[in-house]
Amino acid sequence: LYGFLGGSSRLLVSDNLKTGVIKNRKHEDPVFNRSYGELAEHYKTALLPARVLAPRDKAAVEGTVGALTSRIIAKLRDKRFFSLYELNQAILRELKAFNERPFQKKSGSRYSVYMEEELPFMQPLPEYPYEFASWKVATVQLNYHVSFDKQYYSVPYAYARKKVDIRSTERLIEIYYQGNRICSHRRLYGRMGQYSTNTDHMPKNHRLYGEWNADRFLRWAGDIGPSTKEVVEKIFASYRVEEQAYKGCLSLLKLADKYSSDRLENACRVALVHIPSPRYKNIRLILEAGQDLPKKEEPEDTSNINRFTHLRGAEVGGMNLETYQKLRRMRLPAFAQGYQEQSESPELYASMTFDERLTLLVDAEDDNRKTNKIKKLLRASRVPDSSAHMAGIEFLPERHLDQDLFSTLRTNEYLRKGLNIMLIGATGSGKTYIACAMNTRLATSV
């Protein structure tokens, strides 16, 4: 925008857009998105968002929006573009014609007024334009690397296990600790799992991290038992880079603190029987399900066993671990969870036939997949409020909303007809919520 204007303004009165203004309360200083604040700081511009429900704070802009809608958007609505560049060029041509259009009741145009009266008061642009950056909080791993976008970047070893802020641009990764930049890297692209390591970040002789190597983990696992050591060896063998296995090995061995060393050893022994290369998650599920514990031999009570109940192996009324693991590998988590619940509480399902129990499991998996699909669509849409819904829209008299029109919109008929929807209203009138609610309705009806 500032490049188009040829200068930056001293003050910028913005709308309360959710992507820029996080909070704007009456008697408090506004809170801005970090990237939005960086933009203002780069151009030496002060941000002053308009008051909520106060469109007069930017009356000139509100009037121009309507004019632009009819002059540009309406004019291009029936045209097709095959790239974003083509669309931007078409908008730029129409915008130039709009700005140079002569006034009806006085001499000049919007362009001439800006050049004569406003441009002289604009601040000069900085040498380089602002480059958008996103932020993320991460914890420095034991191998003094942080993970960002499935790539790994080193930090000075003294910051191991500390939380840092990662600032990422298209070409650069910057890492900050308590507001101070501690290092930067060229951003990695391509194959996942790449490492960008600065040798200056490594401790001399690995003083901080030297003990954390494969030998250290194997000694620790050997103190617990041979089965645990074998699992750790298989984890190391499954990775190309040794450091990649540290996180999984540490999580696995820490299970001894929660469940005891004996139970961890038993769980590893059970896992090795059924799984060629067990991981932390497999061991944790065994411990949570109690599959490592010895079974108590009790006299079999067949009075409540339904004649349609299907049993497998010697585990009467219990869960077969191999079947459970197969369901997990087949990506049927809800089916596996329901199977585990039925196995742990057989008395609750004893009166049901096999078909009824199977129907419960299939319905659970189907519901889970539908829910995950809706969540995926909402994430992909990137709307500010994915919890908005049509039922939450308030049809107050002062809002002048047509309930019959919204009833029609709920059917998504406008989408099947290829129609567009434009929401127009004052600042803070709820346009964003209505748009998010329509998006949620669309996602849940796919």
FENBELNOR-V824162 format. One record per backbone hydrogen bond with DSSP energy under -1.0 kcal/mol. CO is the residue of the C=O (numbers start at 1). NH is the residue of the N-H. E is the energy in kcal/mol with one decimal. If there is no record, write none. Layout:
CO_NH_E / CO_NH_E
//
This chain:
1_5_-2.1 / 2_6_-1.7 / 2_7_-1.2 / 8_123_-3.5 / 10_46_-2.2 / 12_48_-2.6 / 14_50_-3.0 / 15_17_-1.3 / 17_20_-1.6 / 17_21_-3.3 / 20_33_-3.3 / 23_31_-3.0 / 31_22_-2.1 / 31_23_-1.8 / 33_37_-2.5 / 34_38_-1.9 / 35_39_-2.0 / 36_40_-1.9 / 37_41_-2.3 / 38_42_-2.5 / 39_43_-1.7 / 40_45_-3.0 / 46_12_-2.7 / 51_54_-1.4 / 54_57_-1.8 / 55_58_-1.5 / 56_59_-1.2 / 58_62_-2.1 / 59_63_-2.1 / 60_64_-1.8 / 61_65_-2.0 / 62_66_-1.1 / 63_67_-1.4 / 64_68_-2.9 / 65_69_-2.0 / 66_70_-1.6 / 67_71_-2.2 / 68_72_-2.7 / 68_73_-1.3 / 69_74_-2.5 / 72_76_-1.9 / 76_79_-1.5 / 83_87_-1.7 / 84_88_-2.5 / 85_89_-2.4 / 86_90_-2.1 / 87_91_-2.4 / 88_92_-2.5 / 89_93_-2.1 / 90_94_-2.1 / 91_95_-2.6 / 92_96_-2.4 / 93_97_-2.0 / 94_98_-2.2 / 95_99_-2.5 / 96_100_-1.9 / 99_111_-2.2 / 108_103_-2.8 / 109_113_-2.3 / 110_114_-2.0 / 111_115_-2.4 / 112_116_-2.1 / 113_117_-2.7 / 114_118_-1.4 / 114_119_-3.0 / 118_121_-1.6 / 119_122_-1.6 / 123_8_-2.4 / 134_168_-2.8 / 136_166_-3.6 / 138_164_-3.2 / 140_161_-1.8 / 141_144_-1.8 / 144_155_-2.0 / 145_141_-2.6 / 146_153_-2.3 / 148_151_-1.5 / 150_193_-2.9 / 151_148_-2.8 / 152_196_-2.6 / 153_146_-2.7 / 156_159_-2.3 / 157_160_-1.7 / 159_162_-2.1 / 162_140_-2.7 / 164_138_-2.5 / 165_176_-3.3 / 166_136_-1.6 / 167_174_-3.2 / 168_134_-2.2 / 171_187_-2.0 / 172_169_-2.8 / 173_185_-2.7 / 174_167_-3.4 / 175_182_-2.7 / 175_183_-1.2 / 176_165_-2.8 / 177_180_-1.7 / 180_177_-3.0 / 183_175_-2.5 / 185_173_-2.9 / 194_152_-2.6 / 196_154_-2.3 / 198_201_-1.9 / 199_202_-1.2 / 201_157_-1.7 / 203_206_-2.3 / 206_210_-3.9 / 209_212_-1.2 / 211_213_-1.7 / 213_217_-2.0 / 214_218_-2.5 / 215_219_-2.4 / 216_220_-2.1 / 217_221_-2.7 / 218_222_-2.6 / 219_223_-1.7 / 221_225_-2.2 / 225_229_-2.0 / 226_230_-2.2 / 227_231_-2.1 / 228_232_-2.2 / 229_233_-2.3 / 230_234_-2.0 / 231_235_-2.0 / 232_236_-2.3 / 233_237_-2.1 / 236_239_-1.2 / 241_244_-1.2 / 242_245_-1.7 / 243_246_-1.1 / 245_249_-2.3 / 246_250_-2.7 / 247_251_-2.3 / 248_252_-2.1 / 249_253_-2.7 / 250_254_-2.0 / 252_255_-1.3 / 253_256_-1.4 / 254_257_-1.2 / 255_259_-2.9 / 256_260_-1.8 / 260_264_-1.8 / 261_265_-2.4 / 262_266_-2.4 / 263_267_-2.7 / 264_268_-2.3 / 265_269_-2.0 / 266_270_-2.4 / 267_271_-2.5 / 268_272_-2.1 / 270_274_-1.1 / 271_275_-3.2 / 279_283_-1.9 / 280_284_-2.6 / 281_285_-2.3 / 282_286_-1.8 / 283_287_-2.2 / 284_288_-2.7 / 285_289_-2.2 / 286_291_-2.0 / 290_293_-1.2 / 306_309_-1.8 / 314_316_-1.5 / 315_318_-1.1 / 320_324_-2.2 / 321_325_-2.7 / 322_326_-2.1 / 323_327_-2.2 / 324_328_-1.8 / 325_329_-2.4 / 326_330_-2.1 / 327_332_-2.1 / 328_331_-1.6 / 332_336_-2.4 / 333_337_-2.5 / 334_338_-2.5 / 335_339_-2.2 / 336_340_-2.2 / 337_341_-2.3 / 338_342_-2.5 / 339_343_-1.8 / 340_344_-2.3 / 341_345_-1.7 / 345_348_-1.2 / 349_352_-1.5 / 353_357_-2.2 / 354_358_-2.5 / 355_359_-2.3 / 356_360_-1.8 / 357_361_-1.7 / 358_362_-2.5 / 359_363_-2.7 / 360_364_-2.1 / 361_365_-2.1 / 362_366_-2.5 / 363_367_-2.8 / 364_368_-2.1 / 365_369_-2.1 / 366_370_-2.2 / 367_371_-2.5 / 368_372_-2.5 / 369_373_-2.2 / 370_374_-2.2 / 371_375_-2.4 / 372_376_-2.4 / 373_377_-2.3 / 374_378_-2.4 / 375_379_-2.4 / 376_380_-2.4 / 377_381_-1.7 / 389_392_-1.5 / 390_393_-1.5 / 394_396_-1.3 / 396_399_-1.4 / 397_400_-1.1 / 402_406_-1.8 / 403_407_-2.0 / 404_408_-1.6 / 405_409_-2.1 / 406_410_-1.7 / 408_411_-1.2 / 409_412_-1.7 / 412_416_-1.3 / 413_417_-1.6 / 414_419_-3.0 / 415_418_-1.1 / 426_429_-1.7 / 430_434_-2.0 / 431_435_-2.3 / 432_436_-2.5 / 433_437_-2.6 / 434_438_-2.2 / 435_439_-2.0 / 436_440_-2.4 / 437_441_-2.2 / 438_442_-2.2 / 439_443_-2.3 / 440_444_-2.3
//
